[in-house]
Amino acid sequence: MSIQGVSSFGSSTSSSWKYDVFMSFRGADTRRNFTSHLYTALIREGISVFKDDKELEKGKPISAELLDAIENSRISIVVFSENYASSPWCLDELVKIAHCKNTLGQKVIPIFYGLVPSVEREHMGNFDKAFAKHEEDFRDDIEKVETWRRALTDVINLCGCDLNDRNESEFIEAVAKEISCKLSGSTSTFINFKILLAGVNSCLEKLQIQATTIKVQWRQSTIAPPLIYFFFLSPVVFVD
């Protein structure tokens, strides 16, 4: 089913969407831990979530149901984990997500689970190894691999959230509340901003804001650049 008249996040009526959130993740990496806990937290916030719990058989194409769920979701959450890019099905989802972002104005939120965003963005990190294998496995259809690569590059460079070494349960609750705020049109809470501060720093990395040599001296204390961002940036992690 096509969506008519959707140009930006929150611009459509609720009846235009089947789901609030579509979750894209590598099942082997996060299905029984992070993704499951995030799904529960989102449901607890009253958010309608599509999470595919079926493992696709090798060689089987992504289902029409999955593509339809992506197209009819207000937000797509992409949980980038170590082996995400090694899955052709995850990459097929990502192509559809990137398409909906660029044509329907769908909001896309990347979450980096066990990965360093700057490394993945600049050097593709673990993903380079996955694509080397894809190029070998799909050598007769290199255009498919390049389509996957373009979609990955598009989404991985969006502002998102980095779990890093913080408390996972607090992080999940903050993400769920942040998404709930966005869906309802209200502003982020201060505590969510503090917990998700790495997401802001991640965005600043993307924009190549270099302030590593700037220091503020105050009462014999040194405030490093990440804290400068804390004091001067608006407390919104997911920028519309």
N, CA, C and O of each residue as an XYZ file, in Angstrom:
960
protein
N       0.840     -1.193      0.000
C       0.000      0.000      0.000
C       0.874      1.242      0.000
O       1.770      1.372      0.835
N       0.626      2.145     -0.917
C       1.426      3.355     -0.991
C       0.935      4.367      0.020
O      -0.222      4.344      0.437
N       1.844      5.265      0.411
C       1.511      6.318      1.357
C       1.472      7.632      0.600
O       2.444      8.002     -0.059
N       0.374      8.326      0.688
C       0.210      9.570     -0.061
C       0.454     10.782      0.836
O       0.047     10.803      1.998
N       1.112     11.772      0.288
C       1.238     13.058      0.955
C       2.127     13.054      2.173
O       1.894     13.842      3.089
N       3.140     12.201      2.231
C       4.060     12.181      3.356
C       5.358     12.834      2.920
O       6.040     12.322      2.033
N       5.709     13.960      3.530
C       6.913     14.666      3.115
C       7.920     14.821      4.229
O       9.102     15.036      3.957
N       7.492     14.720      5.481
C       8.418     14.864      6.580
C       7.890     14.133      7.792
O       6.713     13.775      7.855
N       8.781     13.910      8.770
C       8.418     13.174      9.970
C       7.294     13.885     10.699
O       7.354     15.090     10.947
N       6.247     13.104     11.045
C       5.140     13.658     11.803
C       4.158     14.452     10.979
O       3.246     15.058     11.541
N       4.309     14.474      9.643
C       3.442     15.311      8.818
C       2.160     14.607      8.417
O       1.232     15.251      7.927
N       2.088     13.287      8.618
C       0.906     12.547      8.210
C       0.010     12.285      9.406
O       0.427     12.446     10.553
N      -1.199     11.888      9.140
C      -2.095     11.498     10.212
C      -1.763     10.086     10.635
O      -1.153      9.330      9.878
N      -2.170      9.720     11.867
C      -1.824      8.401     12.380
C      -2.422      7.284     11.538
O      -1.891      6.174     11.524
N      -3.530      7.559     10.829
C      -4.174      6.524     10.026
C      -3.370      6.178      8.781
O      -3.667      5.187      8.114
N      -2.353      6.982      8.455
C      -1.532      6.727      7.271
C      -0.527      5.616      7.510
O       0.066      5.106      6.560
N      -0.324      5.231      8.766
C       0.724      4.290      9.097
C       0.151      3.034      9.748
O      -0.829      3.097     10.490
N       0.774      1.901      9.460
C       0.422      0.660     10.148
C       1.167      0.548     11.467
O       0.642      0.029     12.452
N       2.413      1.049     11.470
C       3.267      0.918     12.640
C       3.937      2.249     12.957
O       4.147      3.086     12.079
N       4.265      2.421     14.228
C       5.081      3.565     14.620
C       6.544      3.310     14.280
O       7.242      4.199     13.793
N       7.003      2.086     14.543
C       8.426      1.768     14.420
C       8.632      0.420     13.728
O       7.943     -0.558     14.016
N       9.599      0.396     12.809
C      10.091     -0.857     12.230
C      11.501     -1.061     12.762
O      12.308     -0.132     12.751
N      11.803     -2.269     13.228
C      13.138     -2.564     13.758
C      13.909     -3.451     12.796
O      13.459     -4.543     12.449
N      15.072     -2.978     12.368
C      15.959     -3.758     11.504
C      17.179     -4.147     12.336
O      17.831     -3.283     12.922
N      17.489     -5.439     12.390
C      18.577     -5.919     13.246
C      19.062     -7.270     12.749
O      18.356     -7.965     12.018
N      20.268     -7.632     13.150
C      20.806     -8.962     12.842
C      20.433     -9.890     13.991
O      20.945     -9.751     15.102
N      19.540    -10.838     13.719
C      19.007    -11.690     14.766
C      20.062    -12.415     15.575
O      19.958    -12.502     16.798
N      21.075    -12.935     14.905
C      22.107    -13.700     15.605
C      22.882    -12.847     16.598
O      23.421    -13.365     17.576
N      22.940    -11.544     16.352
C      23.697    -10.639     17.224
C      22.880    -10.131     18.402
O      23.382    -10.072     19.525
N      21.620     -9.762     18.158
C      20.891     -9.006     19.182
C      19.467     -9.468     19.461
O      18.794     -8.880     20.308
N      18.987    -10.504     18.775
C      17.585    -10.886     18.919
C      17.214    -11.204     20.360
O      16.152    -10.791     20.827
N      18.066    -11.927     21.071
C      17.716    -12.404     22.414
C      18.235    -11.497     23.522
O      18.109    -11.835     24.699
N      18.811    -10.359     23.172
C      19.272     -9.454     24.218
C      18.820     -8.023     23.927
O      17.695     -7.650     24.261
N      19.674     -7.231     23.316
C      19.397     -5.809     23.160
C      18.085     -5.529     22.422
O      17.250     -4.764     22.905
N      17.908     -6.148     21.254
C      16.718     -5.861     20.444
C      15.440     -6.278     21.168
O      14.437     -5.565     21.127
N      15.479     -7.427     21.827
C      14.314     -7.899     22.571
C      13.954     -6.927     23.697
O      12.780     -6.630     23.913
N      14.958     -6.439     24.405
C      14.721     -5.507     25.507
C      14.235     -4.151     24.996
O      13.376     -3.523     25.615
N      14.784     -3.702     23.868
C      14.337     -2.436     23.287
C      12.889     -2.551     22.811
O      12.094     -1.630     23.000
N      12.554     -3.671     22.200
C      11.180     -3.909     21.751
C      10.206     -3.826     22.932
O       9.160     -3.184     22.837
N      10.555     -4.473     24.033
C       9.703     -4.461     25.224
C       9.532     -3.043     25.761
O       8.433     -2.652     26.154
N      10.627     -2.269     25.776
C      10.565     -0.896     26.277
C       9.681     -0.026     25.382
O       8.937      0.819     25.881
N       9.756     -0.224     24.077
C       8.923      0.550     23.150
C       7.446      0.203     23.336
O       6.597      1.094     23.362
N       7.143     -1.072     23.462
C       5.755     -1.509     23.677
C       5.217     -0.918     24.975
O       4.058     -0.509     25.051
N       6.070     -0.877     25.991
C       5.669     -0.327     27.279
C       5.310      1.155     27.170
O       4.499      1.663     27.945
N       5.916      1.838     26.208
C       5.613      3.255     25.974
C       4.368      3.436     25.106
O       3.989      4.561     24.780
N       3.731      2.317     24.734
C       2.537      2.399     23.901
C       2.832      2.574     22.430
O       1.981      3.048     21.677
N       4.027      2.196     22.009
C       4.463      2.366     20.623
C       4.210      1.080     19.841
O       4.546     -0.010     20.306
N       3.621      1.208     18.661
C       3.355      0.064     17.798
C       4.628     -0.291     17.031
O       5.163      0.540     16.297
N       5.110     -1.517     17.198
C       6.407     -1.913     16.648
C       6.274     -3.154     15.773
O       5.597     -4.115     16.138
N       6.934     -3.123     14.604
C       7.064     -4.332     13.789
C       8.472     -4.870     13.989
O       9.452     -4.201     13.661
N       8.570     -6.075     14.524
C       9.857     -6.750     14.702
C       9.719     -8.155     14.149
O       8.950     -8.957     14.677
N      10.453     -8.459     13.096
C      10.355     -9.765     12.465
C      11.132    -10.788     13.288
O      12.338    -10.639     13.485
N      10.455    -11.818     13.766
C      11.099    -12.832     14.596
C      11.383    -14.123     13.846
O      11.773    -15.125     14.446
N      11.189    -14.097     12.554
C      11.422    -15.302     11.760
C      12.802    -15.244     11.126
O      13.214    -14.202     10.616
N      13.514    -16.359     11.156
C      14.803    -16.464     10.483
C      14.547    -16.894      9.039
O      13.942    -17.939      8.798
N      15.003    -16.097      8.089
C      14.819    -16.452      6.693
C      15.775    -17.573      6.284
O      16.925    -17.610      6.720
N      15.291    -18.476      5.451
C      16.137    -19.535      4.939
C      17.145    -18.950      3.951
O      16.859    -17.984      3.243
N      18.317    -19.553      3.923
C      19.366    -19.080      3.029
C      18.884    -19.106      1.588
O      18.341    -20.110      1.125
N      19.082    -18.008      0.886
C      18.691    -17.922     -0.510
C      17.282    -17.434     -0.721
O      16.897    -17.134     -1.851
N      16.490    -17.345      0.353
C      15.112    -16.894      0.234
C      15.067    -15.368      0.238
O      15.681    -14.744      1.103
N      14.357    -14.752     -0.708
C      14.318    -13.288     -0.771
C      13.507    -12.705      0.379
O      12.683    -13.384      0.991
N      13.760    -11.433      0.654
C      13.014    -10.729      1.689
C      11.537    -10.715      1.307
O      11.195    -10.529      0.139
N      10.667    -10.909      2.289
C       9.242    -11.068      2.005
C       8.569     -9.729      1.700
O       9.032     -8.666      2.114
N       7.462     -9.818      0.962
C       6.674     -8.621      0.662
C       6.109     -8.023      1.950
O       5.932     -6.809      2.053
N       5.828     -8.885      2.932
C       5.302     -8.413      4.223
C       6.295     -7.486      4.909
O       5.921     -6.456      5.468
N       7.567     -7.869      4.857
C       8.608     -7.051      5.475
C       8.752     -5.712      4.761
O       8.858     -4.671      5.411
N       8.757     -5.729      3.447
C       8.879     -4.497      2.673
C       7.697     -3.572      2.935
O       7.857     -2.355      3.032
N       6.502     -4.167      3.048
C       5.305     -3.390      3.330
C       5.374     -2.776      4.727
O       4.968     -1.632      4.932
N       5.895     -3.551      5.692
C       6.010     -3.047      7.066
C       6.974     -1.868      7.140
O       6.729     -0.907      7.870
N       8.065     -1.940      6.388
C       9.014     -0.821      6.367
C       8.347      0.424      5.799
O       8.436      1.506      6.380
N       7.681      0.265      4.665
C       7.062      1.399      3.985
C       5.968      2.046      4.825
O       5.707      3.242      4.698
N       5.338      1.266      5.670
C       4.204      1.767      6.437
C       4.538      2.004      7.909
O       3.670      1.903      8.776
N       5.802      2.320      8.179
C       6.243      2.669      9.524
C       6.705      4.122      9.567
O       7.341      4.605      8.630
N       6.387      4.807     10.644
C       6.782      6.215     10.787
C       8.285      6.348     10.985
O       8.913      7.273     10.469
N       8.851      5.415     11.738
C      10.279      5.446     12.065
C      10.874      4.071     11.813
O      10.236      3.055     12.088
N      12.081      4.036     11.298
C      12.843      2.788     11.246
C      14.037      2.910     12.181
O      14.812      3.863     12.099
N      14.174      1.935     13.067
C      15.355      1.842     13.922
C      16.257      0.775     13.329
O      15.826     -0.356     13.104
N      17.502      1.134     13.076
C      18.466      0.176     12.535
C      19.519     -0.086     13.607
O      20.283      0.809     13.969
N      19.555     -1.311     14.108
C      20.533     -1.687     15.123
C      21.766     -2.235     14.414
O      21.797     -3.398     14.014
N      22.776     -1.389     14.264
C      24.013     -1.825     13.625
C      24.848     -2.602     14.641
O      25.279     -2.049     15.653
N      25.070     -3.874     14.367
C      25.894     -4.722     15.222
C      27.020     -5.313     14.383
O      27.097     -5.078     13.177
N      27.874     -6.066     15.015
C      29.090     -6.549     14.368
C      28.827     -7.264     13.043
O      29.565     -7.066     12.078
N      27.789     -8.087     12.990
C      27.543     -8.899     11.792
C      26.347     -8.435     10.974
O      25.860     -9.168     10.114
N      25.875     -7.228     11.238
C      24.695     -6.732     10.524
C      24.906     -6.776      9.003
O      24.059     -7.281      8.266
N      26.040     -6.244      8.550
C      26.268     -6.127      7.105
C      26.599     -7.453      6.433
O      26.672     -7.518      5.206
N      26.796     -8.495      7.202
C      27.067     -9.803      6.581
C      25.785    -10.493      6.131
O      25.834    -11.516      5.448
N      24.640     -9.936      6.512
C      23.346    -10.521      6.149
C      22.745     -9.839      4.921
O      22.441     -8.647      4.968
N      22.570    -10.578      3.823
C      21.916     -9.991      2.643
C      20.512     -9.482      2.945
O      20.071     -8.489      2.367
N      19.805    -10.166      3.857
C      18.437     -9.763      4.177
C      18.415     -8.436      4.939
O      17.564     -7.583      4.686
N      19.355     -8.267      5.869
C      19.465     -6.983      6.578
C      19.755     -5.863      5.578
O      19.197     -4.771      5.678
N      20.622     -6.141      4.626
C      20.979     -5.116      3.640
C      19.818     -4.827      2.696
O      19.644     -3.687      2.263
N      19.022     -5.843      2.370
C      17.820     -5.607      1.565
C      16.845     -4.705      2.329
O      16.245     -3.798      1.752
N      16.696     -4.961      3.629
C      15.863     -4.094      4.465
C      16.399     -2.673      4.441
O      15.640     -1.710      4.330
N      17.710     -2.556      4.546
C      18.337     -1.239      4.612
C      18.125     -0.455      3.322
O      17.937      0.761      3.358
N      18.155     -1.143      2.188
C      17.892     -0.480      0.904
C      16.483      0.101      0.895
O      16.272      1.236      0.469
N      15.518     -0.692      1.372
C      14.132     -0.220      1.429
C      13.987      0.936      2.420
O      13.277      1.905      2.149
N      14.654      0.831      3.559
C      14.600      1.896      4.566
C      15.173      3.195      4.013
O      14.582      4.261      4.184
N      16.327      3.105      3.349
C      16.938      4.300      2.770
C      16.030      4.909      1.700
O      15.926      6.130      1.582
N      15.377      4.044      0.923
C      14.445      4.526     -0.098
C      13.278      5.269      0.542
O      12.898      6.344      0.079
N      12.710      4.704      1.601
C      11.581      5.361      2.276
C      12.007      6.660      2.940
O      11.235      7.618      2.989
N      13.214      6.699      3.443
C      13.737      7.941      4.021
C      13.827      9.035      2.967
O      13.459     10.182      3.219
N      14.313      8.678      1.800
C      14.569      9.673      0.764
C      13.334     10.052     -0.048
O      13.289     11.131     -0.639
N      12.340      9.178     -0.081
C      11.156      9.463     -0.906
C       9.893      9.750     -0.094
O       9.016     10.484     -0.549
N       9.798      9.168      1.115
C       8.593      9.351      1.922
C       8.827     10.183      3.175
O       7.892     10.477      3.920
N      10.080     10.560      3.401
C      10.386     11.347      4.591
C      10.376     10.533      5.869
O      10.223     11.092      6.955
N      10.539      9.214      5.759
C      10.564      8.378      6.955
C      11.766      8.724      7.821
O      12.865      8.946      7.313
N      11.548      8.766      9.135
C      12.639      9.018     10.067
C      13.416      7.735     10.294
O      12.822      6.680     10.515
N      14.747      7.816     10.241
C      15.600      6.644     10.449
C      16.574      6.939     11.582
O      17.265      7.957     11.571
N      16.620      6.040     12.554
C      17.489      6.213     13.719
C      18.458      5.029     13.795
O      18.042      3.916     14.116
N      19.746      5.254     13.504
C      20.723      4.179     13.672
C      21.173      4.068     15.131
O      21.399      5.076     15.801
N      21.297      2.842     15.603
C      21.855      2.579     16.930
C      23.090      1.713     16.724
O      23.026      0.682     16.055
N      24.207      2.129     17.296
C      25.458      1.397     17.141
C      25.671      0.521     18.375
O      25.948      1.018     19.466
N      25.536     -0.783     18.182
C      25.631     -1.731     19.282
C      26.964     -2.475     19.184
O      27.155     -3.305     18.295
N      27.875     -2.174     20.097
C      29.184     -2.814     20.084
C      30.094     -2.324     18.974
O      31.090     -2.973     18.654
N      29.760     -1.184     18.384
C      30.551     -0.609     17.298
C      30.903      0.840     17.629
O      30.200      1.506     18.389
N      31.989      1.308     17.051
C      32.384      2.708     17.205
C      31.944      3.450     15.942
O      32.472      3.184     14.862
N      30.988      4.373     16.055
C      30.442      5.038     14.859
C      31.497      5.662     13.962
O      31.428      5.521     12.741
N      32.477      6.354     14.547
C      33.466      7.049     13.718
C      34.303      6.068     12.904
O      34.679      6.362     11.769
N      34.594      4.909     13.478
C      35.380      3.893     12.764
C      34.578      3.322     11.599
O      35.097      3.165     10.493
N      33.306      3.012     11.859
C      32.464      2.446     10.807
C      32.229      3.457      9.688
O      32.187      3.089      8.514
N      32.075      4.730     10.051
C      31.814      5.750      9.036
C      33.046      6.026      8.177
O      32.937      6.182      6.961
N      34.198      6.085      8.799
C      35.396      6.466      8.067
C      36.044      5.293      7.343
O      36.573      5.454      6.243
N      36.004      4.121      7.953
C      36.730      2.979      7.393
C      35.844      1.767      7.139
O      36.325      0.737      6.664
N      34.553      1.878      7.451
C      33.591      0.770      7.312
C      33.903     -0.388      8.255
O      33.147     -1.358      8.292
N      34.991     -0.317      9.017
C      35.290     -1.276     10.070
C      34.964     -2.713      9.712
O      35.458     -3.247      8.719
N      34.113     -3.342     10.548
C      33.721     -4.743     10.322
C      32.977     -4.914      9.010
O      32.988     -5.996      8.423
N      32.335     -3.861      8.550
C      31.486     -3.971      7.367
C      32.300     -4.183      6.096
O      31.799     -4.767      5.134
N      33.542     -3.720      6.077
C      34.386     -3.929      4.899
C      34.595     -5.417      4.634
O      34.587     -5.863      3.487
N      34.782     -6.174      5.708
C      34.996     -7.617      5.554
C      33.739     -8.277      4.985
O      33.812     -9.166      4.137
N      32.594     -7.823      5.471
C      31.330     -8.389      4.991
C      31.149     -8.109      3.508
O      30.711     -8.982      2.758
N      31.481     -6.902      3.084
C      31.289     -6.551      1.678
C      32.297     -7.246      0.765
O      32.000     -7.512     -0.399
N      33.465     -7.533      1.279
C      34.433     -8.301      0.485
C      33.863     -9.685      0.162
O      34.033    -10.198     -0.944
N      33.183    -10.281      1.152
C      32.555    -11.591      0.929
C      31.359    -11.465     -0.015
O      31.149    -12.326     -0.870
N      30.582    -10.405      0.137
C      29.440    -10.200     -0.761
C      29.903    -10.055     -2.211
O      29.271    -10.578     -3.129
N      31.006     -9.345     -2.405
C      31.526     -9.148     -3.760
C      31.932    -10.470     -4.388
O      31.837    -10.652     -5.602
N      32.390    -11.398     -3.542
C      32.757    -12.727     -4.037
C      31.507    -13.570     -4.301
O      31.392    -14.229     -5.334
N      30.571    -13.533     -3.342
C      29.364    -14.357     -3.475
C      28.431    -13.859     -4.575
O      27.728    -14.652     -5.201
N      28.423    -12.551     -4.808
C      27.524    -11.958     -5.797
C      28.318    -11.327     -6.950
O      27.964    -10.262     -7.455
N      29.388    -12.002     -7.350
C      30.244    -11.439     -8.398
C      29.506    -11.304     -9.736
O      29.924    -10.536    -10.603
N      28.415    -12.051     -9.899
C      27.620    -11.931    -11.122
C      26.543    -10.849    -11.006
O      25.809    -10.586    -11.959
N      26.459    -10.232     -9.838
C      25.468     -9.176     -9.628
C      26.072     -8.104     -8.719
O      25.559     -7.816     -7.638
N      27.180     -7.521     -9.192
C      27.904     -6.529     -8.397
C      27.050     -5.292     -8.134
O      27.241     -4.612     -7.126
N      26.113     -4.997     -9.029
C      25.264     -3.818     -8.834
C      24.440     -3.958     -7.551
O      24.197     -2.973     -6.853
N      24.020     -5.169     -7.251
C      23.290     -5.408     -5.999
C      24.155     -5.037     -4.800
O      23.692     -4.386     -3.863
N      25.408     -5.456     -4.842
C      26.336     -5.164     -3.751
C      26.549     -3.658     -3.627
O      26.602     -3.127     -2.518
N      26.671     -2.972     -4.758
C      26.866     -1.525     -4.718
C      25.622     -0.814     -4.195
O      25.725      0.209     -3.519
N      24.449     -1.354     -4.509
C      23.202     -0.789     -3.967
C      23.177     -0.931     -2.455
O      22.787     -0.003     -1.746
N      23.593     -2.094     -1.960
C      23.695     -2.305     -0.518
C      24.669     -1.310      0.105
O      24.392     -0.720      1.149
N      25.808     -1.134     -0.549
C      26.841     -0.244     -0.007
C      26.349      1.200      0.069
O      26.616      1.904      1.043
N      25.636      1.632     -0.959
C      25.106      3.007     -0.956
C      24.086      3.208      0.165
O      24.087      4.234      0.845
N      23.224      2.219      0.345
C      22.220      2.318      1.413
C      22.885      2.340      2.783
O      22.487      3.112      3.655
N      23.893      1.498      2.976
C      24.606      1.455      4.246
C      25.292      2.779      4.523
O      25.219      3.303      5.635
N      25.957      3.318      3.516
C      26.639      4.603      3.676
C      25.654      5.711      4.015
O      25.939      6.576      4.843
N      24.496      5.680      3.373
C      23.457      6.685      3.619
C      23.003      6.655      5.073
O      22.972      7.690      5.738
N      22.655      5.478      5.563
C      22.067      5.363      6.898
C      23.110      5.477      8.004
O      22.839      6.054      9.056
N      24.282      4.940      7.774
C      25.303      4.936      8.822
C      25.804      6.349      9.135
O      26.367      6.595     10.202
N      25.596      7.265      8.201
C      26.048      8.645      8.407
C      24.984      9.535      9.033
O      25.208     10.732      9.217
N      23.828      8.964      9.363
C      22.799      9.735     10.045
C      23.137      9.881     11.522
O      23.870      9.067     12.084
N      22.594     10.928     12.147
C      22.752     11.078     13.584
C      22.020      9.938     14.279
O      20.903      9.587     13.900
N      22.650      9.366     15.291
C      22.035      8.244     15.976
C      22.516      8.110     17.401
O      22.912      9.091     18.031
N      22.481      6.883     17.911
C      22.830      6.604     19.301
C      23.939      5.562     19.365
O      23.973      4.610     18.586
N      24.840      5.771     20.314
C      25.953      4.861     20.499
C      25.895      4.329     21.926
O      26.048      5.094     22.879
N      25.678      3.031     22.081
C      25.600      2.433     23.412
C      26.908      2.583     24.170
O      26.913      2.870     25.368
N      28.017      2.389     23.468
C      29.342      2.506     24.062
C      29.422      1.606     25.290
O      29.055      0.434     25.205
N      29.895      2.119     26.438
C      30.025      1.285     27.634
C      29.062      1.706     28.736
O      29.302      1.454     29.916
N      27.958      2.356     28.332
C      26.992      2.817     29.332
C      26.032      1.714     29.764
O      25.972      0.653     29.144
N      25.295      1.970     30.815
C      24.324      1.020     31.321
C      23.278      0.739     30.251
O      22.582      1.648     29.800
N      23.170     -0.535     29.845
C      22.310     -0.875     28.715
C      20.832     -0.645     29.004
O      20.104     -0.152     28.143
N      20.382     -0.995     30.203
C      18.966     -0.845     30.521
C      18.559      0.627     30.544
O      17.478      0.977     30.072
N      19.422      1.496     31.094
C      19.130      2.936     31.111
C      19.121      3.488     29.689
O      18.284      4.319     29.334
N      20.051      3.019     28.898
C      20.137      3.464     27.503
C      18.867      3.096     26.738
O      18.312      3.919     26.010
N      18.413      1.857     26.908
C      17.208      1.388     26.221
C      15.994      2.201     26.638
O      15.198      2.607     25.790
N      15.845      2.443     27.934
C      14.712      3.239     28.416
C      14.757      4.650     27.841
O      13.721      5.215     27.488
N      15.960      5.219     27.749
C      16.100      6.571     27.214
C      15.727      6.622     25.736
O      15.068      7.560     25.289
N      16.151      5.614     24.983
C      15.811      5.549     23.557
C      14.295      5.457     23.390
O      13.709      6.163     22.569
N      13.667      4.582     24.173
C      12.215      4.387     24.077
C      11.468      5.674     24.398
O      10.516      6.027     23.702
N      11.889      6.376     25.441
C      11.217      7.620     25.825
C      11.468      8.716     24.787
O      10.590      9.537     24.518
N      12.663      8.724     24.212
C      12.993      9.716     23.188
C      12.105      9.528     21.959
O      11.600     10.498     21.395
N      11.921      8.282     21.554
C      11.075      7.984     20.399
C       9.619      8.313     20.713
O       8.894      8.828     19.861
N       9.201      8.019     21.922
C       7.842      8.357     22.339
C       7.612      9.859     22.261
O       6.551     10.311     21.829
N       8.618     10.635     22.685
C       8.524     12.100     22.603
C       8.387     12.554     21.159
O       7.583     13.433     20.850
N       9.174     11.954     20.277
C       9.132     12.332     18.867
C       7.785     11.987     18.238
O       7.253     12.758     17.441
N       7.248     10.851     18.590
C       5.963     10.436     18.036
C       4.820     11.326     18.519
O       3.859     11.573     17.790
N       4.937     11.801     19.751
C       3.881     12.632     20.314
C       4.077     14.111     20.010
O       3.191     14.932     20.250
N       5.266     14.439     19.471
C       5.535     15.834     19.121
C       6.060     16.663     20.258
O       6.228     17.873     20.107
N       6.333     16.040     21.417
C       6.869     16.790     22.546
C       8.382     16.807     22.486
O       8.986     16.130     21.654
N       8.998     17.583     23.372
C      10.449     17.732     23.357
C      11.113     16.678     24.212
O      10.472     16.038     25.046
N      12.407     16.503     23.996
C      13.165     15.518     24.747
C      13.287     15.949     26.204
O      13.251     17.138     26.519
N      13.433     14.964     27.087
C      13.645     15.281     28.488
C      15.127     15.472     28.747
O      15.969     14.949     28.016
N      15.444     16.232     29.804
C      16.841     16.526     30.103
C      17.615     15.263     30.439
O      18.761     15.098     30.021
N      16.980     14.361     31.205
C      17.686     13.139     31.588
C      17.960     12.258     30.378
O      19.004     11.610     30.308
N      17.027     12.228     29.421
C      17.263     11.457     28.203
C      18.433     12.034     27.435
O      19.233     11.297     26.857
N      18.531     13.352     27.429
C      19.625     14.003     26.727
C      20.965     13.617     27.331
O      21.935     13.383     26.610
N      21.017     13.552     28.654
C      22.266     13.192     29.316
C      22.653     11.754     28.988
O      23.813     11.467     28.693
N      21.671     10.850     29.042
C      21.958      9.438     28.795
C      22.366      9.201     27.348
O      23.207      8.349     27.063
N      21.764      9.960     26.436
C      22.026      9.759     25.006
C      23.025     10.767     24.449
O      23.097     10.978     23.239
N      23.794     11.386     25.341
C      24.713     12.431     24.902
C      25.667     11.946     23.822
O      26.063     12.715     22.946
N      26.042     10.660     23.883
C      26.957     10.118     22.869
C      26.359     10.228     21.486
O      27.092     10.333     20.502
N      25.034     10.205     21.392
C      24.393     10.376     20.098
C      24.668     11.744     19.528
O      24.860     11.890     18.321
N      24.689     12.760     20.393
C      24.997     14.116     19.948
C      26.437     14.186     19.493
O      26.736     14.728     18.429
N      27.341     13.629     20.312
C      28.744     13.649     19.920
C      28.963     12.903     18.616
O      29.826     13.273     17.820
N      28.172     11.836     18.394
C      28.251     11.084     17.152
C      27.888     11.968     15.972
O      28.538     11.919     14.927
N      26.834     12.788     16.142
C      26.428     13.700     15.073
C      27.521     14.718     14.798
O      27.778     15.072     13.648
N      28.161     15.186     15.860
C      29.205     16.181     15.693
C      30.395     15.591     14.945
O      31.056     16.281     14.169
N      30.662     14.302     15.187
C      31.716     13.639     14.422
C      31.376     13.664     12.946
O      32.223     13.965     12.105
N      30.135     13.347     12.641
C      29.680     13.314     11.255
C      29.866     14.655     10.584
O      30.271     14.721      9.423
N      29.570     15.739     11.313
C      29.675     17.086     10.769
C      31.107     17.610     10.794
O      31.380     18.723     10.344
N      32.018     16.794     11.325
C      33.446     17.105     11.352
C      33.737     18.396     12.098
O      34.547     19.220     11.673
N      33.054     18.544     13.220
C      33.335     19.691     14.080
C      34.564     19.361     14.913
O      34.522     18.476     15.767
N      35.605     20.037     14.677
C      36.863     19.762     15.337
C      37.104     20.797     16.434
O      37.318     21.980     16.168
N      37.060     20.315     17.670
C      37.304     21.235     18.777
C      38.169     20.570     19.833
O      38.078     20.898     21.016
N      39.003     19.641     19.408
C      39.760     18.842     20.364
C      40.811     19.657     21.110
O      41.272     19.244     22.174
N      41.195     20.812     20.562
C      42.224     21.596     21.228
C      41.655     22.718     22.086
O      42.390     23.437     22.764
N      40.310     22.856     22.041
C      39.681     23.931     22.801
C      39.451     23.496     24.236
O      38.879     22.434     24.479
N      39.876     24.279     25.154
C      39.666     23.979     26.561
C      39.193     25.235     27.277
O      39.613     26.346     26.954
N      38.337     25.047     28.228
C      37.824     26.164     29.009
C      38.309     26.012     30.440
O      38.027     25.014     31.102
N      39.029     26.997     30.903
C      39.528     26.954     32.260
C      38.536     27.643     33.184
O      38.123     28.777     32.939
N      38.164     26.951     34.240
C      37.211     27.531     35.184
C      37.459     26.937     36.564
O      37.283     25.740     36.790
N      37.872     27.806     37.479
C      38.166     27.363     38.845
C      39.121     26.185     38.861
O      38.905     25.196     39.561
N      40.191     26.310     38.068
C      41.247     25.310     37.984
C      40.766     23.963     37.445
O      41.412     22.937     37.656
N      39.627     23.973     36.748
C      39.131     22.749     36.113
C      39.176     22.907     34.611
O      39.085     24.015     34.082
N      39.317     21.783     33.932
C      39.340     21.803     32.474
C      38.091     21.131     31.958
O      37.811     19.986     32.314
N      37.330     21.827     31.120
C      36.132     21.253     30.516
C      36.469     20.881     29.087
O      36.749     21.750     28.262
N      36.443     19.600     28.795
C      36.803     19.105     27.466
C      35.672     19.350     26.481
O      34.540     19.597     26.896
N      35.958     19.285     25.167
C      34.948     19.576     24.141
C      33.613     18.876     24.288
O      32.581     19.519     24.095
N      33.571     17.554     24.628
C      32.247     16.933     24.750
C      31.353     17.614     25.770
O      30.134     17.649     25.602
N      31.957     18.166     26.848
C      31.164     18.862     27.840
C      30.766     20.243     27.367
O      29.746     20.780     27.801
N      31.564     20.828     26.476
C      31.169     22.100     25.884
C      29.886     21.905     25.099
O      28.982     22.739     25.148
N      29.811     20.794     24.374
C      28.593     20.503     23.625
C      27.418     20.370     24.590
O      26.306     20.805     24.292
N      27.678     19.759     25.759
C      26.606     19.531     26.726
C      25.959     20.838     27.161
O      24.742     20.917     27.328
N      26.799     21.875     27.342
C      26.266     23.136     27.846
C      25.619     23.985     26.771
O      24.730     24.780     27.078
N      26.032     23.845     25.524
C      25.585     24.786     24.515
C      24.628     24.228     23.477
O      24.030     24.998     22.725
N      24.465     22.912     23.412
C      23.569     22.346     22.406
C      22.168     22.182     22.966
O      21.992     21.926     24.157
N      21.173     22.332     22.102
C      19.784     22.079     22.499
C      19.619     20.606     22.804
O      20.168     19.774     22.082
N      18.872     20.244     23.864
C      18.762     18.852     24.276
C      17.865     18.016     23.383
O      16.837     17.498     23.821
N      18.264     17.891     22.129
C      17.531     17.039     21.188
C      18.552     16.098     20.551
O      19.501     16.541     19.904
N      18.347     14.814     20.741
C      19.306     13.836     20.217
C      18.991     13.486     18.784
O      19.895     13.437     17.949
N      17.718     13.239     18.474
C      17.321     12.871     17.128
C      16.816     14.104     16.417
O      15.701     14.556     16.679
N      17.611     14.655     15.526
C      17.271     15.899     14.861
C      16.323     15.639     13.713
O      16.599     14.802     12.853
N      15.194     16.357     13.690
C      14.214     16.193     12.606
C      14.782     16.708     11.296
O      14.106     16.657     10.268
